[in-house]
Amino acid sequence: MPRSSAAVGMRPHDYFLKRRIDRAKELMQRADVSLIDIALAVGFQTQAHFTTVFKRFTGETPYRWRSAHLLQAFPLPRADGRP
């Protein structure tokens, strides 16, 4: 049974948008999938709308969020050769 907006602390529309953004974050951890493909896969009609909603929920654009998270998963090698 679906929860009421009081139970999840947000309006139903925002709840579903957040779920779509959470799924997008999962997909964005793969470097081989483009942002537009992710936007379409999670139900946005345009990358621009996806970017607007993503930034509202995360405070960052999808590109910046993905870049930061991919660097955490796969850090660049250091100049001195150490990890």
N, C-alpha and C positions, 0 to 999 in steps of 0.2 A: 504494500500500500504506500503511495507517495506521502512524503512528509509535508506538513504545513509549512508556510513560510516562517512562522514563529519557531518551528522546530529546528530549522537550519540557519536562521538568523538573516535571511535575505529574501528578496522577492523571487517568485518562481522563475521569472525570465533571467534574472542574474544568476540564480543557481544553475540553470542549464548552460548559460554562457561560461560560468566558471568550470563546469564539467568539460566543456569543449576545449577550454584553454588548458586544463590539466592534461587532457589527451594530447593536445598539440605539444605540450612540453615533453611528453614521453616520446613522441615521434621526432622531435627536434634533437634528441640526443643521438640520433643517427645522422651522420654527416652526408649520407648518400641520397637524402630526400630533400628536394627543394622546398623553400618556404611556401611558394604558391601551391605546390602539391599538398603540403600539410594543411594550408588554409582551406583548400577545397575538400580535403579528406575529412576535416572536422566540421564541415557544414557552412563555411563562409562563402559568399558569392564572389568576393574580391579580396585580394591581398591587402588592400587599403583598409577595408573594414576589419579584417583580421588583426592588422597592426594596431588600429585604434582600440579595439576591445582588449587585445593582449596587453597593451601599455596601461590601460585602465586597471587591469587586475594585477599586473606585476611591477609596474613602474618603469619598465624597460621595453624597448622595441624587440620584436622577435629576433632580429639579427644580433643585437647586442646581447640578449639573453643567451642565445645559442652560442655565440662566440665565447662568452665567459664560461659556460658550462662545458663546452668541448675542450677548452684549455685546461679545465680542472681534470677532465678525464684523460686527456692526452697532452700533458705539458710539453712545451717546446724544449729541445735540448739546450743546455747551458753552454756558453762559449768555452768554458773550461773543461767540458766533457763529462762533468759530474751530473747525476740525475737531479 
